[in-house]
């Protein structure tokens, strides 16, 4: 299992760009040592999962994180795209739900995460049989309907593809530092902490509860990485996320300012980040664990 550090790169794609140029940027980030590459968000005009599927074929190790707007996306469609990306990239996919509403509704984001997470787990790990002699493709007793009816979404499920290599791709959430300090730790594998403008980030964070395996990444721009280094050296965060334009010089400068170097990676993104493979939510429910 890998080291518990995460150094993310968020590409702000506000203008159309060619696949060749994006591949060059992604390979530069991968070679420099970035752990994850996030596509999507308010500034991005192209579809993230389509871009990342193209990059999956031209990169080998870097994590590929798709930002998804819960105000417009549908859980089933997105879960299918995300699981497909994880299969295509041999377990390097991640996702980052967000809202563009004037007052982002945390309940809507939480319901989207609930629906997508259960869809990703709708096939048990051993549900796919592929037995040519018997003609059995799947053990249907190990494929589960979701039948979710919530305030924002109605989702039946199951997905029509086997469980992803990572089980569930890595979940990233973005949180204001002030909210995290109040104890609002959302369900996530990585929390990206956005500093409050005008406030020091030297010690803004609530202590991590014992047993909490969530990775903390401070969002920083390339002109203000001193606070990131201080937090990282003190063990308050596990890394940093930098947002840049999709240009080689911007990526190289960010890597230099962070002090990145290329490190050995795991067999998939969870392994690289030191995160365990999650047990199926349906299996937990069968065992009497609330999920």
C-alpha positions as CSV (number, residue, x, y, z in Angstrom):
1,X,0.0,0.0,0.0
2,X,1.3,3.5,-0.9
3,X,2.2,6.4,1.3
4,X,-0.6,8.6,2.7
5,X,0.1,11.6,0.6
6,X,-1.9,13.3,-2.2
7,X,-0.8,16.0,-4.5
8,X,-3.6,16.9,-6.9
9,X,-3.6,19.0,-10.0
10,X,-6.9,20.6,-11.2
11,X,-7.0,21.7,-14.8
12,X,-9.1,24.7,-15.5
13,X,-10.2,24.2,-19.2
14,X,-12.1,27.3,-20.1
15,X,-11.4,27.1,-23.8
16,X,-11.6,24.2,-26.3
17,X,-8.3,22.2,-26.4
18,X,-7.1,19.3,-28.5
19,X,-6.6,15.8,-27.2
20,X,-2.9,15.9,-28.1
21,X,-2.3,19.0,-26.0
22,X,-4.2,17.5,-23.0
23,X,-2.2,14.3,-23.3
24,X,1.0,16.3,-23.2
25,X,-0.1,18.2,-20.1
26,X,-1.3,15.0,-18.4
27,X,1.9,13.2,-19.1
28,X,3.9,16.1,-17.7
29,X,1.8,16.0,-14.5
30,X,2.3,12.3,-14.2
31,X,6.0,12.4,-14.7
32,X,6.3,15.3,-12.2
33,X,4.7,13.2,-9.5
34,X,1.2,14.5,-9.2
35,X,-1.1,11.9,-7.7
36,X,-4.4,13.0,-9.2
37,X,-5.5,15.0,-12.2
38,X,-9.0,16.6,-11.9
39,X,-11.0,17.7,-14.8
40,X,-14.3,19.6,-14.5
41,X,-15.9,22.3,-12.4
42,X,-17.3,25.7,-13.0
43,X,-14.7,26.7,-15.5
44,X,-14.6,23.6,-17.6
45,X,-16.6,23.6,-20.8
46,X,-15.9,20.0,-22.0
47,X,-17.3,16.8,-20.6
48,X,-14.8,15.5,-17.9
49,X,-15.5,11.8,-18.3
50,X,-15.0,12.0,-22.1
51,X,-11.7,13.8,-21.6
52,X,-10.5,11.4,-18.9
53,X,-11.4,8.3,-21.0
54,X,-9.1,9.7,-23.7
55,X,-6.3,10.4,-21.1
56,X,-6.7,6.9,-19.6
57,X,-5.4,5.4,-22.9
58,X,-2.3,7.7,-23.0
59,X,-1.2,7.8,-19.3
60,X,-0.2,4.9,-17.0
61,X,-0.2,5.9,-13.4
62,X,-1.9,9.3,-12.5
63,X,-5.3,9.2,-10.9
64,X,-8.1,10.6,-13.1
65,X,-10.8,12.5,-11.2
66,X,-14.0,13.7,-12.8
67,X,-15.8,16.6,-11.2
68,X,-19.6,16.2,-11.5
69,X,-22.2,18.9,-11.1
70,X,-25.1,17.3,-9.0
71,X,-27.5,20.1,-10.2
72,X,-27.5,18.7,-13.7
73,X,-26.1,15.2,-13.7
74,X,-28.1,12.0,-13.2
75,X,-26.8,9.4,-10.8
76,X,-27.3,6.3,-13.0
77,X,-25.7,7.9,-16.1
78,X,-22.7,9.3,-14.1
79,X,-22.2,6.0,-12.1
80,X,-22.0,4.1,-15.4
81,X,-19.5,6.5,-16.9
82,X,-17.4,6.5,-13.7
83,X,-17.3,2.7,-13.4
84,X,-16.4,2.5,-17.1
85,X,-13.6,4.9,-16.6
86,X,-12.3,2.8,-13.7
87,X,-12.3,-0.3,-15.8
88,X,-10.7,1.5,-18.8
89,X,-7.9,3.0,-16.6
90,X,-7.3,-0.2,-14.6
91,X,-8.4,1.4,-11.3
92,X,-7.3,5.0,-11.6
93,X,-10.7,6.8,-11.5
94,X,-12.0,9.2,-9.0
95,X,-15.0,11.6,-8.7
96,X,-15.7,15.0,-7.1
97,X,-19.3,16.0,-6.8
98,X,-20.1,19.8,-6.5
99,X,-23.0,22.2,-6.9
100,X,-23.2,25.5,-8.8
101,X,-26.2,26.7,-6.9
102,X,-26.0,30.1,-5.3
103,X,-26.4,28.3,-2.0
104,X,-25.0,24.7,-2.5
105,X,-27.4,22.2,-1.0
106,X,-25.3,19.7,1.0
107,X,-28.4,17.4,1.2
108,X,-28.5,17.2,-2.6
109,X,-24.8,16.4,-2.8
110,X,-25.1,13.8,-0.1
111,X,-28.1,12.1,-1.8
112,X,-26.2,12.0,-5.1
113,X,-23.2,10.4,-3.4
114,X,-25.5,7.9,-1.7
115,X,-27.2,6.9,-5.0
116,X,-23.9,6.7,-7.1
117,X,-22.1,4.8,-4.3
118,X,-24.9,2.1,-4.2
119,X,-25.0,1.8,-8.0
120,X,-21.2,1.3,-8.0
121,X,-21.8,-1.5,-5.5
122,X,-24.8,-3.0,-7.2
123,X,-22.7,-6.0,-8.5
124,X,-20.9,-8.1,-5.9
125,X,-17.3,-8.6,-6.6
126,X,-17.9,-12.3,-7.7
127,X,-21.2,-11.6,-9.5
128,X,-19.7,-11.9,-13.0
129,X,-19.3,-15.7,-13.8
130,X,-18.4,-15.7,-17.6
131,X,-18.9,-19.5,-17.7
132,X,-19.1,-20.5,-21.4
133,X,-19.9,-24.1,-20.8
134,X,-23.0,-23.4,-18.7
135,X,-23.8,-20.2,-20.6
136,X,-24.0,-18.3,-17.4
137,X,-22.7,-14.7,-17.7
138,X,-23.7,-13.4,-14.3
139,X,-25.0,-14.8,-11.0
140,X,-28.2,-12.7,-10.7
141,X,-28.5,-13.4,-7.0
142,X,-25.4,-11.2,-6.6
143,X,-26.7,-8.2,-8.5
144,X,-28.8,-5.8,-6.5
145,X,-31.4,-3.2,-7.2
146,X,-31.2,0.1,-5.5
147,X,-34.8,1.4,-5.8
148,X,-33.9,4.7,-4.3
149,X,-36.6,7.3,-4.0
150,X,-35.3,10.5,-2.4
151,X,-36.0,14.2,-2.3
152,X,-34.0,14.9,-5.5
153,X,-33.5,11.6,-7.3
154,X,-35.4,8.4,-8.2
155,X,-33.0,5.6,-9.1
156,X,-33.8,1.9,-9.7
157,X,-30.5,0.3,-10.7
158,X,-28.6,-2.0,-10.8
159,X,-25.8,-0.9,-13.2
160,X,-25.3,-3.2,-16.2
161,X,-21.5,-3.6,-15.8
162,X,-19.4,-5.4,-13.2
163,X,-18.1,-3.7,-10.1
164,X,-15.1,-1.4,-10.8
165,X,-11.5,-2.5,-10.1
166,X,-11.3,-0.2,-7.1
167,X,-14.8,-1.3,-5.8
168,X,-15.8,2.3,-5.6
169,X,-13.5,4.9,-7.3
170,X,-11.9,7.5,-5.0
171,X,-14.4,10.1,-3.7
172,X,-13.1,13.7,-3.4
173,X,-15.0,16.4,-1.6
174,X,-14.3,20.2,-1.5
175,X,-14.9,21.9,1.8
176,X,-14.4,25.4,3.1
177,X,-11.8,25.5,5.9
178,X,-14.3,27.2,8.2
179,X,-16.9,24.4,7.7
180,X,-14.3,21.7,8.3
181,X,-13.2,23.5,11.5
182,X,-16.8,23.2,12.7
183,X,-16.7,19.5,12.4
184,X,-18.5,19.0,9.1
185,X,-16.5,16.1,7.7
186,X,-18.4,14.7,4.7
187,X,-18.1,11.1,3.6
188,X,-15.0,11.1,1.3
189,X,-11.7,9.5,0.7
190,X,-10.0,12.9,0.1
191,X,-11.2,16.3,1.4
192,X,-9.8,19.3,-0.4
193,X,-9.8,22.2,2.0
194,X,-10.4,25.7,0.5
195,X,-8.9,28.4,2.8
196,X,-11.1,31.3,3.7
197,X,-9.9,34.5,1.9
198,X,-8.1,36.8,4.3
199,X,-7.7,34.1,7.0
200,X,-4.4,32.4,7.9
201,X,-4.2,28.7,7.0
202,X,-1.5,28.1,9.5
203,X,-3.7,26.2,11.9
204,X,-7.3,26.4,10.5
205,X,-8.2,22.8,10.8
206,X,-10.2,20.7,13.2
207,X,-8.3,17.7,14.5
208,X,-8.7,14.4,12.7
209,X,-10.7,12.0,14.6
210,X,-9.0,8.8,15.7
211,X,-9.5,6.1,13.0
212,X,-10.5,8.6,10.3
213,X,-8.6,7.5,7.2
214,X,-9.7,10.5,5.1
215,X,-6.8,12.3,3.3
216,X,-6.7,16.1,3.7
217,X,-5.4,18.2,0.9
218,X,-5.1,22.0,1.2
219,X,-6.1,23.9,-1.9
220,X,-3.4,26.4,-2.8
221,X,-2.3,28.5,-5.7
222,X,1.2,28.5,-7.0
223,X,1.8,32.0,-5.5
224,X,1.0,30.9,-1.9
225,X,2.4,27.5,-1.1
226,X,4.3,28.5,2.1
227,X,1.3,27.7,4.2
228,X,0.9,24.3,2.5
229,X,4.5,23.4,3.4
230,X,3.9,24.4,7.0
231,X,0.7,22.4,7.4
232,X,2.3,19.4,5.6
233,X,5.5,19.5,7.8
234,X,3.3,19.6,10.9
235,X,1.2,16.6,9.7
236,X,-2.0,18.7,9.6
237,X,-2.6,17.8,5.9
238,X,-1.5,15.0,3.6
239,X,-0.8,17.1,0.6
240,X,-2.0,20.0,-1.7
241,X,-4.2,20.6,-4.6
242,X,-3.2,23.2,-7.2
243,X,-5.4,24.6,-10.0
244,X,-3.7,25.7,-13.1
245,X,-4.4,26.3,-16.8
246,X,-3.7,23.3,-19.1
247,X,-0.2,24.4,-20.1
248,X,3.0,22.5,-19.6
249,X,4.8,25.5,-18.1
250,X,2.0,26.0,-15.5
251,X,2.1,22.3,-14.5
252,X,5.9,22.3,-14.3
253,X,5.9,25.5,-12.2
254,X,3.3,24.0,-9.8
255,X,5.4,20.8,-9.4
256,X,8.5,22.8,-8.7
257,X,6.9,25.1,-6.2
258,X,5.4,22.2,-4.3
259,X,8.7,20.3,-4.4
260,X,7.3,17.2,-6.1
261,X,9.3,14.3,-7.2
262,X,8.3,11.1,-8.9
263,X,7.5,8.3,-6.4
264,X,6.6,4.6,-6.8
265,X,2.8,4.1,-7.3
266,X,0.5,1.4,-6.3
267,X,-1.5,-1.0,-8.5
268,X,-4.4,1.4,-8.5
269,X,-5.3,4.8,-7.2
270,X,-6.5,3.6,-3.8
271,X,-3.3,1.6,-3.4
272,X,-1.2,4.7,-4.3
273,X,-3.0,6.8,-1.8
274,X,-2.8,4.2,1.0
275,X,-6.6,3.7,1.0
276,X,-8.2,0.3,1.5
277,X,-10.7,-1.2,-1.0
278,X,-14.2,-0.5,0.3
279,X,-16.5,-3.3,1.1
280,X,-19.8,-3.4,-0.9
281,X,-22.5,-1.3,0.8
282,X,-24.9,-4.2,0.0
283,X,-22.6,-6.7,1.7
284,X,-22.4,-4.5,4.8
285,X,-26.2,-4.3,4.9
286,X,-26.4,-8.1,4.7
287,X,-24.1,-8.2,7.7
288,X,-26.3,-5.9,9.7
289,X,-24.1,-2.8,9.2
290,X,-25.9,0.4,8.4
291,X,-24.9,1.6,4.9
